[in-house]
Amino acid sequence: MSLANRIALASPQVRAVCVEANEFPSLSAQFGVRGVPHTVVNRGGAFVGALPERDFVAAVLEGAGIPVDEGPGPGGPSTELGG
């Protein structure tokens, strides 16, 4: 299961849709897919490639406009989602 899907399962605020780029060429063209995996966040920000988990989470948070605090520990990025 992809990391995007696992994040979506863990949070009701996240939705993940996985698309086979070769089966939907017009959608792939719309989002400028040139390599896979190609991750799009909120139909705007995007990144290509398989990233380590901490980098993937940081890229998704950045694409969603959520500030990421690069903590000093090996746990990776952290964020507070205060309400």
Backbone as CSV, one residue per row, in Angstrom:
resi,resn,N_x,N_y,N_z,CA_x,CA_y,CA_z,C_x,C_y,C_z
1,MET,0.852,-1.170,0.000,0.000,0.000,0.000,0.898,1.234,0.000
2,SER,0.539,2.217,-0.781,1.363,3.419,-0.872,1.284,4.245,0.413
3,LEU,2.321,5.025,0.628,2.354,5.883,1.816,1.194,6.880,1.787
4,ALA,0.851,7.399,0.611,-0.278,8.330,0.506,-1.565,7.670,0.979
5,ASN,-1.777,6.424,0.609,-2.980,5.711,1.050,-2.965,5.471,2.548
6,ARG,-1.803,5.166,3.097,-1.710,4.951,4.546,-2.008,6.235,5.305
7,ILE,-1.536,7.365,4.793,-1.836,8.644,5.438,-3.333,8.919,5.385
8,ALA,-3.951,8.643,4.244,-5.388,8.866,4.095,-6.198,7.972,5.034
9,LEU,-5.747,6.749,5.237,-6.438,5.861,6.175,-6.308,6.349,7.614
10,ALA,-5.188,6.997,7.915,-4.933,7.457,9.278,-5.639,8.761,9.615
11,SER,-6.023,9.539,8.602,-6.622,10.848,8.868,-7.858,11.082,8.010
12,PRO,-8.973,11.453,8.635,-10.170,11.766,7.848,-10.028,13.063,7.048
13,GLN,-8.969,13.838,7.311,-8.747,15.092,6.588,-7.958,14.884,5.303
14,VAL,-7.532,13.657,5.046,-6.696,13.360,3.879,-7.415,12.363,2.982
15,ARG,-7.340,12.626,1.689,-7.903,11.705,0.705,-6.812,11.405,-0.311
16,ALA,-6.643,10.159,-0.653,-5.639,9.760,-1.632,-6.321,9.033,-2.785
17,VAL,-5.907,9.347,-3.991,-6.402,8.676,-5.186,-5.190,8.244,-5.990
18,CYS,-5.098,6.957,-6.261,-3.991,6.440,-7.065,-4.513,6.141,-8.462
19,VAL,-3.778,6.607,-9.452,-4.197,6.466,-10.847,-3.062,5.820,-11.628
20,GLU,-3.386,4.851,-12.466,-2.406,4.249,-13.361,-2.219,5.197,-14.544
21,ALA,-1.047,5.830,-14.607,-0.781,6.887,-15.594,-1.012,6.419,-17.028
22,ASN,-0.652,5.184,-17.347,-0.817,4.684,-18.720,-2.269,4.457,-19.096
23,GLU,-3.118,4.231,-18.122,-4.533,3.978,-18.400,-5.342,5.263,-18.530
24,PHE,-4.796,6.390,-18.067,-5.494,7.667,-18.128,-4.563,8.735,-18.704
25,PRO,-4.253,8.641,-20.002,-3.277,9.567,-20.591,-3.697,11.031,-20.528
26,SER,-4.983,11.328,-20.635,-5.400,12.734,-20.587,-5.206,13.306,-19.172
27,LEU,-5.469,12.505,-18.163,-5.249,12.938,-16.789,-3.750,13.099,-16.524
28,SER,-2.967,12.172,-17.050,-1.511,12.273,-16.908,-0.987,13.540,-17.567
29,ALA,-1.526,13.871,-18.727,-1.112,15.097,-19.423,-1.534,16.335,-18.634
30,GLN,-2.734,16.302,-18.069,-3.244,17.434,-17.296,-2.316,17.771,-16.129
31,PHE,-1.763,16.748,-15.487,-0.905,16.970,-14.333,0.583,16.905,-14.674
32,GLY,0.910,16.802,-15.960,2.297,16.834,-16.393,3.129,15.661,-15.913
33,VAL,2.536,14.486,-15.891,3.250,13.305,-15.421,4.332,12.936,-16.426
34,ARG,5.577,12.900,-15.960,6.720,12.519,-16.794,7.443,11.316,-16.200
35,GLY,7.171,11.036,-14.934,7.781,9.906,-14.245,6.873,9.472,-13.122
36,VAL,7.099,8.280,-12.632,6.275,7.765,-11.551,7.163,7.274,-10.421
37,PRO,6.725,7.355,-9.185,5.463,7.959,-8.785,5.486,9.481,-8.924
38,HIS,4.359,10.029,-9.274,4.163,11.476,-9.429,3.058,11.837,-8.444
39,THR,3.398,12.537,-7.398,2.443,12.862,-6.338,2.013,14.310,-6.464
40,VAL,0.703,14.524,-6.509,0.128,15.864,-6.604,-0.602,16.150,-5.298
41,VAL,-0.372,17.336,-4.749,-1.015,17.724,-3.490,-1.944,18.900,-3.770
42,ASN,-3.223,18.712,-3.471,-4.235,19.767,-3.650,-4.232,20.347,-5.059
43,ARG,-4.044,19.491,-6.044,-4.067,19.869,-7.462,-3.059,20.951,-7.829
44,GLY,-2.107,21.213,-6.961,-1.121,22.261,-7.210,0.286,21.726,-7.140
45,GLY,0.823,21.699,-5.931,2.189,21.233,-5.742,2.335,19.772,-6.119
46,ALA,3.497,19.423,-6.631,3.742,18.044,-7.031,5.213,17.713,-6.866
47,PHE,5.490,16.437,-6.710,6.864,15.965,-6.697,6.903,14.580,-7.325
48,VAL,8.062,14.243,-7.863,8.232,12.981,-8.583,9.281,12.142,-7.874
49,GLY,9.008,10.887,-7.791,9.980,9.948,-7.241,9.533,9.362,-5.922
50,ALA,10.154,8.247,-5.591,9.888,7.582,-4.323,10.791,8.209,-3.272
51,LEU,10.198,8.908,-2.347,10.949,9.595,-1.298,10.935,8.765,-0.022
52,PRO,11.955,8.928,0.813,11.873,8.324,2.145,10.657,8.890,2.882
53,GLU,10.124,8.130,3.802,8.879,8.518,4.483,8.924,9.928,5.047
54,ARG,9.972,10.289,5.762,10.020,11.627,6.382,10.017,12.724,5.322
55,ASP,10.689,12.514,4.184,10.709,13.508,3.117,9.355,13.580,2.408
56,PHE,8.710,12.420,2.247,7.383,12.380,1.628,6.391,13.175,2.471
57,VAL,6.382,12.915,3.772,5.454,13.624,4.674,5.739,15.121,4.638
58,ALA,7.006,15.511,4.679,7.361,16.932,4.635,6.899,17.568,3.325
59,ALA,7.064,16.862,2.208,6.651,17.402,0.907,5.130,17.544,0.827
60,VAL,4.403,16.580,1.365,2.933,16.656,1.361,2.462,17.811,2.241
61,LEU,3.044,17.935,3.433,2.662,19.034,4.319,2.965,20.380,3.676
62,GLU,4.125,20.500,3.062,4.489,21.745,2.383,3.502,22.041,1.256
63,GLY,3.147,21.025,0.482,2.186,21.208,-0.605,0.809,21.602,-0.110
64,ALA,0.491,21.188,1.116,-0.801,21.534,1.711,-0.766,22.877,2.426
65,GLY,0.413,23.512,2.436,0.524,24.821,3.080,0.659,24.752,4.585
66,ILE,1.093,23.604,5.110,1.252,23.441,6.549,2.732,23.588,6.880
67,PRO,3.077,24.506,7.789,4.485,24.689,8.131,5.069,23.424,8.755
68,VAL,6.284,23.105,8.353,6.969,21.917,8.852,8.183,22.359,9.651
69,ASP,8.274,21.868,10.865,9.424,22.156,11.717,10.367,20.974,11.626
70,GLU,11.539,21.186,11.015,12.543,20.126,10.919,13.172,19.957,12.286
71,GLY,12.697,18.983,13.039,13.208,18.739,14.384,14.627,18.218,14.353
72,PRO,15.356,18.380,15.462,16.746,17.935,15.502,16.896,16.432,15.598
73,GLY,15.839,15.736,15.998,15.940,14.294,16.202,15.774,13.503,14.912
74,PRO,16.025,12.186,14.988,15.919,11.337,13.811,14.480,11.041,13.424
75,GLY,13.513,11.536,14.192,12.111,11.276,13.886,11.605,12.012,12.675
76,GLY,12.349,12.973,12.172,11.956,13.690,10.975,11.105,14.891,11.282
77,PRO,10.404,15.388,10.244,9.616,16.602,10.382,8.471,16.403,11.379
78,SER,8.105,17.498,12.004,6.949,17.457,12.883,6.135,18.710,12.641
79,THR,4.873,18.626,12.969,3.988,19.777,12.812,2.914,19.716,13.880
80,GLU,2.441,20.863,14.281,1.315,20.927,15.196,0.114,21.379,14.403
81,LEU,-0.933,20.580,14.438,-2.161,20.930,13.745,-3.162,21.430,14.760
82,GLY,-2.876,22.594,15.292,-3.746,23.172,16.312,-5.008,23.736,15.711
83,GLY,-6.075,23.796,16.510,-7.332,24.251,15.963,-7.835,25.462,16.545
